[in-house]
Amino acid sequence: MSNFVLVAGAWLGSWAWDEVVPTLREAGHGVHPLTLSGLADKQAVPAGRQTHVRDIVDEVEHLDLRDVVLVGHSYSGIPVGQAAELIGDRLARVVFIDANVPADGESFVSNWWAGPAKLEAAIAENGGFWAPLAEADCDGQGLTDEQIARFVGGSTPHPGASLADPAVLARPLGELPATYVKCLLDGAEPNEDVARLLASDQWRLVAMDTGHWPMFSQPDALARILLDAAGQ
């Protein structure tokens, strides 16, 4: 039996995995969807330096989980990648779903595709939080109108301090046993940093013909990928 710890990306909480969880549990695994500090039902909890990394490590240690498959989607690949190093032999595998990956000393903001200044300005203009996406921002990502409404309706502002938090890595990320899930509607090829990691014998690439939020658009297919990853 594996223990899946599921961490969704920016603006989202544990609720984002509601349609993925049943398939994993029916297969006999432990499933632990996690809300990070400052988001969803934990909006009142402050998030600062390394808070989201500690959220993940604390969940694993508090529940005394073994054979852990850490799953990080989008932004959450950064804290998940760091937490994977810290849980030691409890880790079975890391799964990055269309995710950012941590680089020592770098943050989500510092590697923002449109430039750090643009994201920093957007966060400053919104009182230190990154505002959630609107419905129009979800076009072309394989989501139905109902799925878009669920995503937008459940999203909460994301604490900017976590986005600017520099990653801390003790060893090369390529040494971790990892699966990278690339969602093709969000770009046909992985980013350069991910492509370099995929050169490692420890990393595997899986493609999904859907958009950036497969837990909404293709939850059953995503659950099967996670089950396959746990069996590697």
ZAGUSE-31198 format. One line per 8 residues: for each residue x, y, z of N, C-alpha, C. Coordinates in Angstrom, 3 decimals, padded with zeros to 6 digits. Atoms other than C-alpha are relative to their C-alpha. Layout:
<nodes>
X Y Z X Y Z X Y Z | ...
</nodes>
This chain:
<nodes>
000.832 -001.198 000.000 000.000 000.000 000.000 000.864 001.244 000.000 | -000.660 -001.300 000.007 001.185 003.477 -000.858 -000.839 001.006 000.759 | 000.706 -001.134 -000.583 000.274 006.700 000.879 000.216 001.213 -000.902 | -000.064 -001.155 000.880 -000.518 009.490 -001.552 -000.249 001.275 000.798 | 000.203 -001.339 -000.561 -000.048 013.048 -000.290 -000.159 000.935 -001.192 | 000.385 -000.763 001.188 -001.777 015.300 -002.825 -000.024 001.488 000.306 | -000.109 -001.442 -000.247 -000.906 019.000 -003.022 -000.283 000.738 -001.305 | 000.393 -000.731 001.201 -002.672 021.220 -005.553 000.782 001.307 -000.124
-000.762 -001.214 000.286 -001.253 024.358 -007.124 -000.620 001.259 000.555 | 000.420 -001.315 -000.496 -001.857 028.061 -006.612 -001.524 000.114 000.054 | 001.410 -000.353 -000.220 -005.258 029.201 -005.284 -000.870 -001.153 000.490 | 000.834 001.174 -000.242 -006.440 025.656 -004.552 000.298 -000.640 001.358 | -000.176 000.746 -001.246 -006.909 023.459 -001.487 -000.226 -001.477 -000.221 | 000.157 001.452 000.078 -007.458 019.786 -000.706 -001.230 -000.394 -000.816 | 001.240 000.275 000.715 -010.932 019.993 -002.276 000.226 -000.257 -001.490 | -000.260 000.143 001.433 -009.347 020.110 -005.752 000.166 -001.462 -000.413
-000.252 001.415 000.294 -008.624 016.358 -005.502 -001.223 -000.880 000.208 | 001.182 000.780 -000.391 -012.189 015.293 -004.659 -000.364 -001.095 -000.996 | 000.385 000.997 000.999 -012.682 013.418 -007.943 001.132 -000.988 -000.295 | -001.135 000.909 000.166 -009.247 011.755 -007.836 000.084 -000.981 001.172 | -000.166 000.778 -001.235 -009.322 010.476 -004.247 -000.716 -001.350 -000.026 | 000.695 001.290 -000.097 -012.020 007.750 -004.595 000.688 -001.136 -000.747 | -000.659 001.053 000.782 -010.143 005.821 -007.323 001.240 -000.517 000.718 | -001.201 000.418 -000.722 -006.948 005.779 -005.268 -000.365 -000.815 001.233
000.414 000.727 -001.214 -008.759 004.658 -002.115 -000.601 -001.356 -000.350 | 000.591 001.273 000.414 -010.702 001.967 -003.979 001.083 -001.019 -000.363 | -001.127 000.891 000.322 -007.325 000.557 -005.062 000.750 -000.432 001.257 | -000.571 000.461 -001.259 -006.441 000.130 -001.381 001.097 000.857 000.584 | -001.072 -000.867 -000.462 -004.098 003.058 -000.863 -000.498 001.034 001.013 | 000.297 -001.140 -000.842 -003.959 005.733 001.798 000.072 001.271 -000.834 | 000.049 -001.227 000.798 -004.858 009.146 000.373 -000.178 001.183 000.933 | -000.029 -001.124 -000.923 -004.123 012.447 002.092 000.104 001.313 -000.776
-000.033 -001.308 000.660 -005.132 015.578 000.146 000.281 001.087 001.026 | -000.498 -000.978 -000.965 -003.497 018.585 001.784 -000.267 001.420 -000.475 | 000.121 -001.435 000.254 -004.394 022.260 001.956 001.200 000.702 000.616 | -001.148 -000.749 -000.502 -001.362 024.525 002.292 -000.446 001.248 000.766 | 000.301 -001.174 -000.819 -001.265 027.403 004.766 -000.322 001.218 -000.869 | 000.388 -001.224 000.695 -003.007 030.574 003.615 -001.001 -000.192 -001.107 | 000.892 000.304 001.111 -005.321 028.825 001.168 -001.253 -000.733 000.470 | 001.233 000.752 -000.212 -008.890 027.485 001.066 -000.429 000.034 001.470
000.442 000.062 -001.387 -009.914 026.274 004.536 001.082 000.414 000.992 | -001.083 -000.472 -000.875 -006.531 027.462 005.913 000.398 001.437 -000.346 | -000.297 -001.383 000.373 -006.786 031.058 004.687 000.514 000.837 001.167 | -000.382 -000.794 -001.168 -006.320 032.356 008.224 001.396 -000.336 000.507 | -001.324 000.415 -000.462 -002.973 030.560 008.653 001.073 000.735 -000.805 | -001.017 -000.748 000.741 -000.002 032.805 007.746 001.002 -000.923 -000.692 | -000.985 000.772 000.762 002.458 031.557 005.135 001.212 000.871 -000.270 | -001.242 -000.734 000.216 006.080 032.689 005.077 001.083 -000.925 -000.508
-001.137 000.790 000.444 009.535 031.242 004.503 -000.159 -001.472 000.389 | 000.010 001.453 -000.182 009.422 027.443 004.093 -001.280 -000.532 000.659 | 001.245 000.461 -000.634 005.877 027.288 005.507 -000.618 -001.154 -000.763 | 000.660 001.050 000.775 004.530 025.196 002.649 000.809 -001.285 -000.025 | -000.831 001.203 -000.116 007.471 022.808 002.796 -000.295 -000.704 001.326 | 000.269 000.574 -001.320 006.838 022.324 006.508 -001.410 -000.580 000.077 | 001.354 000.551 000.032 003.105 021.817 005.885 000.034 -001.450 -000.482 | -000.047 001.332 000.614 003.945 018.792 003.745 000.770 -000.980 000.885
-000.805 000.873 -000.862 006.687 017.350 005.961 -000.754 -000.323 001.284 | 000.744 000.224 -001.247 004.547 017.806 009.073 -001.149 -000.985 -000.199 | 001.095 000.937 000.283 001.636 015.954 007.445 000.524 -001.433 -000.034 | -000.589 001.340 000.103 003.858 012.978 006.629 000.443 -000.513 001.365 | -000.534 000.436 -001.292 005.494 012.886 010.050 -001.097 -000.159 001.045 | 001.083 000.077 -000.982 002.342 013.561 012.095 -000.823 -001.275 -000.179 | 000.778 001.210 000.277 000.497 010.701 010.382 000.872 -001.250 -000.069 | -000.967 001.094 000.047 003.659 008.543 010.442 -000.163 -000.819 -001.288
000.216 000.650 001.283 003.255 007.779 006.737 001.290 -000.623 -000.528 | -001.110 000.685 000.671 005.514 005.311 004.907 -000.411 -000.268 -001.446 | 000.280 000.249 001.423 005.788 004.421 001.220 -000.785 001.161 -000.599 | 000.709 -001.226 000.366 004.817 008.006 000.461 000.238 000.350 -001.463 | -000.058 -000.577 001.342 004.021 009.186 -003.045 -000.444 001.457 000.142 | 000.301 -001.430 -000.098 004.243 012.978 -002.891 -000.398 000.508 -001.376 | 000.524 -000.483 001.276 002.178 014.632 -005.608 -000.130 001.519 000.058 | 000.041 -001.456 000.039 002.726 018.289 -006.475 -000.470 000.493 -001.359
000.559 -000.553 001.237 000.682 020.170 -009.076 000.384 001.470 -000.123 | -000.270 -001.405 000.326 001.806 023.437 -010.704 000.950 000.619 001.032 | -000.866 -000.647 -000.999 003.243 025.837 -008.047 000.488 -000.990 001.053 | -000.333 000.850 -001.150 003.203 023.076 -005.426 001.121 -000.988 -000.279 | -001.185 000.796 000.269 005.911 021.176 -007.242 001.223 000.532 000.728 | -001.160 -000.595 -000.669 008.325 023.614 -005.592 000.094 -000.445 001.461 | -000.120 000.530 -001.368 007.494 022.815 -001.939 000.029 -001.517 000.067 | -000.009 001.461 -000.011 006.824 019.150 -002.771 001.399 -000.535 -000.306
-001.353 000.445 000.333 010.264 018.765 -004.371 000.968 000.165 001.153 | -000.851 -000.205 -001.174 011.902 020.194 -001.263 -000.370 -000.967 001.122 | 000.451 000.905 -001.055 009.780 018.133 001.130 000.441 -001.430 -000.272 | -000.390 001.365 000.355 010.679 014.962 -000.778 001.382 -000.345 000.547 | -001.338 000.232 -000.548 014.298 015.354 000.308 -000.041 -000.172 001.515 | 000.002 -000.073 -001.465 013.341 015.978 003.925 -000.665 -001.187 000.676 | 000.686 001.122 -000.649 011.158 012.915 004.520 000.800 -001.298 -000.104 | -000.934 001.123 -000.024 014.046 010.536 003.790 -000.577 -001.289 -000.532
000.401 001.309 000.493 013.259 006.852 003.524 -001.505 -000.246 000.067 | 001.460 000.102 000.088 009.534 007.498 003.926 -000.471 000.145 -001.454 | 000.378 -000.311 001.374 009.519 008.560 000.265 000.105 -001.218 -000.910 | -000.039 001.013 001.051 008.591 006.092 -002.464 000.225 000.654 -001.363 | -000.105 -000.671 001.296 008.223 008.516 -005.376 -000.612 001.390 000.100 | 000.600 -001.323 000.154 007.477 012.106 -006.314 -000.678 000.044 -001.367 | 000.680 -000.216 001.275 004.931 012.962 -009.007 -000.246 001.500 -000.149 | 000.201 -001.409 000.316 005.031 016.443 -010.531 -001.017 000.089 -001.135
001.054 -000.117 001.004 001.838 017.306 -012.426 000.042 001.387 -000.621 | -000.125 -001.275 000.721 002.498 020.046 -015.004 000.557 001.066 000.948 | -000.432 -000.749 -001.180 004.527 021.487 -012.169 001.278 000.796 -000.218 | -001.288 -000.638 -000.203 007.225 023.969 -011.402 000.843 -000.936 000.861 | -000.899 000.809 -000.824 010.266 022.248 -009.925 000.971 000.938 000.713 | -000.878 -000.903 -000.750 012.522 023.733 -007.247 001.424 000.014 -000.533 | -001.429 -000.155 000.265 015.994 025.060 -007.978 000.578 000.756 001.188 | -000.566 -000.566 -001.217 018.236 025.901 -005.045 000.197 001.514 -000.129
-000.133 -001.451 -000.016 017.990 029.613 -004.207 -000.977 000.745 -000.889 | 000.968 -000.627 000.893 015.265 030.246 -006.777 -001.413 -000.183 000.546 | 001.387 000.062 -000.456 011.561 030.899 -006.186 -000.939 -000.101 -001.197 | 001.020 -000.026 001.056 008.333 030.646 -008.150 000.036 001.350 -000.711 | -000.014 -001.340 000.586 008.486 034.420 -008.679 001.237 000.208 -000.876 | -001.242 -000.281 000.727 012.117 034.487 -009.800 000.052 -000.697 -001.351 | 000.030 000.726 001.271 011.336 032.002 -012.584 -001.315 000.196 -000.754 | 001.287 -000.245 000.656 007.973 033.472 -013.618 000.213 000.282 -001.481
-000.233 -000.006 001.453 007.626 033.085 -017.383 -000.068 001.406 -000.615 | 000.129 -001.358 000.542 006.630 036.737 -017.972 000.953 000.982 000.667 | -000.943 -000.858 -000.708 009.382 038.076 -015.702 -000.432 000.251 001.430 | 000.331 -000.180 -001.421 009.554 038.465 -011.901 -000.723 001.310 000.301 | 000.566 -001.309 -000.324 008.664 042.165 -011.924 -001.506 000.033 -000.221 | 001.432 -000.020 000.304 005.261 041.556 -013.495 -000.807 -000.716 001.081 | 000.712 000.739 -001.048 004.237 038.953 -010.933 000.108 000.721 001.333 | -000.169 -000.760 -001.243 005.683 040.980 -008.048 -000.974 001.173 000.055
000.921 -001.136 000.043 003.612 043.971 -009.163 -001.440 -000.454 000.212 | 001.362 000.511 -000.149 000.438 041.892 -009.416 -000.291 -000.374 001.451 | 000.167 000.370 -001.408 000.966 040.563 -005.879 -000.096 001.253 000.869 | 000.021 -001.242 -000.788 001.709 044.031 -004.470 -001.314 000.733 -000.160 | 001.261 -000.703 000.268 -001.396 045.479 -006.110 -001.198 -000.686 000.655 | 001.098 000.752 -000.602 -003.519 042.788 -004.448 000.259 -000.273 001.486 | -000.197 000.097 -001.440 -002.350 043.336 -000.870 000.878 -001.145 000.445 | -000.909 001.074 -000.377 000.388 040.716 -000.902 -000.482 -001.385 -000.390
000.543 001.286 000.448 -001.703 037.985 -002.525 -000.102 -000.027 -001.522 | 000.178 000.189 001.439 -001.856 036.569 -006.048 -001.468 -000.296 -000.250 | 001.438 000.147 000.231 -005.431 036.989 -007.259 -000.296 -001.238 -000.843 | 000.372 001.183 000.789 -007.179 033.855 -008.579 -000.343 000.363 -001.444 | 000.343 -000.179 001.397 -007.853 033.384 -012.262 -001.500 000.224 -000.181 | 001.394 -000.158 000.393 -011.095 034.407 -013.939 -000.355 -001.099 -000.999 | 000.444 001.057 000.904 -013.186 032.121 -016.150 000.698 000.085 -001.352 | -000.612 -000.168 001.320 -011.688 033.576 -019.341 001.436 -000.517 -000.039
-001.392 000.469 -000.056 -008.195 032.588 -018.180 000.113 -001.509 -000.159 | -000.002 001.465 000.049 -009.201 028.920 -018.301 -000.306 -000.548 -001.389 | 000.300 000.445 001.361 -010.025 028.808 -022.022 001.143 -000.839 -000.568 | -001.006 000.809 000.681 -008.236 026.161 -024.048 000.691 -001.024 000.868 | -000.641 000.939 -000.914 -007.437 023.933 -021.065 -000.805 -001.290 000.203 | 000.729 001.265 -000.041 -009.892 021.117 -021.728 -001.037 -000.104 001.095 | 000.971 -000.019 -001.093 -012.338 022.159 -019.021 -001.395 000.316 -000.524 | 001.378 -000.346 000.304 -016.111 022.143 -019.303 -000.384 001.270 000.747
000.474 -001.188 -000.708 -018.091 025.200 -018.235 -000.226 -000.299 001.478 | 000.240 000.385 -001.392 -019.072 023.333 -015.073 001.312 -000.128 000.764 | -001.312 000.158 -000.650 -015.452 022.462 -014.295 000.678 001.348 000.226 | -000.562 -001.347 -000.173 -014.337 026.045 -014.865 -000.673 000.712 001.157 | 000.734 -000.661 -001.079 -017.056 027.315 -012.556 000.417 -000.550 001.362 | -000.433 000.612 -001.263 -015.972 024.848 -009.865 001.394 000.483 000.377 | -001.366 -000.449 -000.248 -012.309 025.818 -010.222 000.029 001.457 000.455 | -000.010 -001.429 -000.320 -012.935 029.569 -010.195 -000.725 000.265 001.317
000.792 -000.222 -001.212 -015.580 029.386 -007.463 000.701 -000.440 001.267 | -000.689 000.492 -001.192 -013.331 027.438 -005.103 001.354 000.614 000.262 | -001.344 -000.570 -000.141 -010.116 029.381 -005.664 000.024 001.135 001.017 | -000.202 -001.094 -000.954 -008.774 031.728 -002.993 001.331 000.684 -000.308 | -001.270 -000.693 000.257 -006.010 034.377 -003.166 001.185 -000.773 000.586 | -001.175 000.770 -000.406 -002.555 032.832 -002.918 001.011 000.916 000.697 | -000.946 -000.853 -000.727 -000.103 034.217 -000.311 001.295 000.228 -000.778 | -001.170 -000.345 000.796 002.663 036.053 -002.122 001.315 -000.408 000.628
-001.255 000.365 -000.675 005.285 035.233 000.520 000.457 -001.393 -000.394 | -000.388 001.364 000.380 005.200 031.567 -000.461 000.538 -000.035 -001.425 | -000.439 -000.028 001.398 005.651 032.425 -004.139 001.409 000.578 -000.135 | -001.328 -000.631 000.029 008.772 034.486 -003.367 001.017 -000.735 000.861 | -000.858 000.753 -000.922 010.276 031.872 -001.020 001.072 -000.774 -000.766 | -001.053 000.736 000.724 013.688 030.664 -002.312 000.056 -001.461 000.440 | -000.085 001.427 -000.302 013.961 026.896 -002.527 001.342 -000.337 000.640 | -001.211 000.502 -000.655 016.486 025.031 -000.387 000.113 -001.492 -000.317
-000.218 001.393 000.371 017.843 021.782 -001.830 001.366 -000.459 000.501 | -001.257 000.535 -000.530 020.474 019.633 -000.162 000.743 -000.839 -001.025 | -000.641 000.836 001.013 021.138 017.443 -003.197 -000.722 000.182 -001.328 | 000.633 -000.191 001.296 020.349 017.362 -006.918 -001.380 -000.658 -000.081 | 001.367 000.500 000.100 016.654 016.928 -007.659 -000.087 -001.238 -000.890 | -000.006 001.152 000.903 017.486 014.433 -010.399 000.274 -001.316 000.683 | -000.259 001.235 -000.730 018.479 011.915 -007.739 -001.266 -000.596 000.597 | 001.254 000.492 -000.556 014.874 011.598 -006.542 -000.725 -000.888 -001.009
000.857 000.774 000.907 012.639 008.871 -008.004 -001.241 000.825 -000.326 | 001.046 -000.959 000.337 010.149 010.983 -009.930 -000.683 -000.326 -001.318 | 000.780 000.029 001.236 007.418 011.000 -012.550 -000.451 001.422 -000.289 | 000.481 -001.331 000.395 006.659 014.183 -014.479 -001.154 -000.177 -000.978 | 001.191 000.075 000.840 003.160 014.493 -015.959 -000.124 001.299 -000.774 | 000.113 -001.195 000.844 003.068 016.917 -018.897 -001.388 000.058 -000.611 | 001.335 -000.221 000.546 -000.350 018.286 -019.797 000.134 000.772 -001.313 | -000.393 -000.483 001.316 -000.143 018.884 -023.538 -000.725 001.263 -000.448
000.703 -001.220 000.389 -002.783 021.600 -023.879 000.635 001.243 000.626 | -000.701 -001.118 -000.648 -000.600 023.753 -021.634 001.429 000.139 -000.527 | -001.338 -000.031 000.588 002.456 023.266 -023.860 000.457 -001.401 -000.335 | -000.318 001.350 000.469 003.706 020.327 -025.886 001.258 -000.582 000.622 | -001.280 000.466 -000.523 007.148 020.136 -024.286 000.220 000.510 001.428 | -000.353 -000.492 -001.337 008.410 020.363 -020.690 000.953 001.194 -000.099 | -000.958 -001.098 -000.070 010.330 023.481 -019.684 001.429 -000.540 000.015 | -001.398 000.432 000.091 014.111 023.392 -020.053 000.503 -000.626 001.293
-000.486 000.552 -001.266 014.694 022.784 -016.342 -000.533 -001.409 000.222 | 000.574 001.335 -000.121 012.346 019.804 -016.387 000.649 -000.956 -001.001 | -000.636 000.835 001.019 013.873 018.487 -019.622 001.366 -000.499 000.468 | -001.304 000.425 -000.520 017.288 018.423 -017.951 -000.161 -001.086 001.059 | 000.228 000.998 -001.040 015.897 016.483 -015.002 -000.445 -001.334 -000.593 | 000.482 001.225 000.636 014.225 013.987 -017.321 001.123 -000.815 -000.633 | -001.160 000.750 000.479 017.688 013.001 -018.544 000.490 -000.994 001.053 | -000.390 000.906 -001.079 018.141 011.277 -015.175 -000.697 -001.349 -000.145
000.588 001.335 000.016 017.552 007.519 -014.985 -001.127 -000.150 001.014 | 000.997 000.076 -001.069 015.383 008.211 -011.950 -001.342 000.627 -000.382 | 001.197 -000.748 000.383 012.828 010.338 -013.805 -000.712 -000.654 -001.183 | 000.841 000.503 001.086 009.936 009.273 -016.062 -000.938 001.117 -000.463 | 000.920 -000.992 000.577 007.772 011.378 -018.385 -001.279 -000.696 -000.445 | 001.311 000.475 000.436 004.041 010.800 -018.875 -000.759 001.195 -000.573 | 000.760 -001.091 000.619 001.867 012.905 -021.202 -001.500 -000.228 000.181 | 001.457 000.034 -000.034 -001.817 013.736 -020.776 -000.529 000.987 -001.037
000.582 -000.858 001.026 -003.892 015.137 -023.624 -001.120 000.833 000.620 | 000.944 -000.879 -000.687 -005.548 017.744 -021.455 000.741 001.244 000.445 | -000.593 -001.253 -000.415 -004.904 021.114 -019.841 000.649 -000.050 001.371 | -000.845 -000.168 -001.179 -003.175 022.397 -016.740 -000.623 -000.510 001.295 | 000.684 000.441 -001.222 -005.767 021.166 -014.229 -000.672 -001.349 -000.223 | 000.587 001.308 000.324 -006.233 017.437 -014.944 -000.822 -000.598 001.128 | 000.837 000.505 -001.085 -007.716 016.793 -011.500 -001.465 000.408 -000.184 | 001.359 -000.390 000.358 -010.775 018.623 -012.863 -000.399 -000.577 -001.353
000.364 000.358 001.374 -010.648 017.792 -016.579 000.023 -001.498 -000.264 | -000.117 001.446 000.224 -009.550 014.115 -016.460 000.400 -000.714 001.300 | -000.392 000.565 -001.301 -009.603 012.906 -012.834 000.250 -001.501 -000.016 | -000.199 001.458 000.027 -009.941 009.194 -013.647 001.322 -000.357 -000.663 | -001.264 000.265 000.685 -007.055 009.233 -016.116 001.185 000.394 000.875 | -001.074 -000.431 -000.892 -004.921 011.171 -013.637 000.191 -001.006 001.137 | -000.112 000.987 -001.076 -005.704 008.691 -010.866 000.718 -001.253 -000.481 | -000.681 001.196 000.536 -004.589 005.804 -013.110 001.496 000.252 -000.163
-001.424 -000.349 000.123 -001.312 007.604 -013.815 000.680 -000.042 001.361 | -000.564 000.020 -001.347 -000.756 008.061 -010.093 000.171 -001.423 000.507 | -000.123 001.397 -000.411 -001.434 004.391 -009.459 001.165 -000.689 -000.706 | -001.137 000.560 000.747 001.035 003.435 -012.187 001.330 000.485 000.585 | -001.223 -000.556 -000.560 003.644 005.765 -010.702 000.352 -000.659 001.325 | -000.233 000.636 -001.292 003.212 004.179 -007.274 000.537 -001.407 -000.170 | -000.447 001.364 000.209 003.900 000.781 -008.791 001.396 -000.111 -000.571 | -001.337 000.028 000.599 007.256 001.777 -010.318 001.070 -000.296 001.042
</nodes>
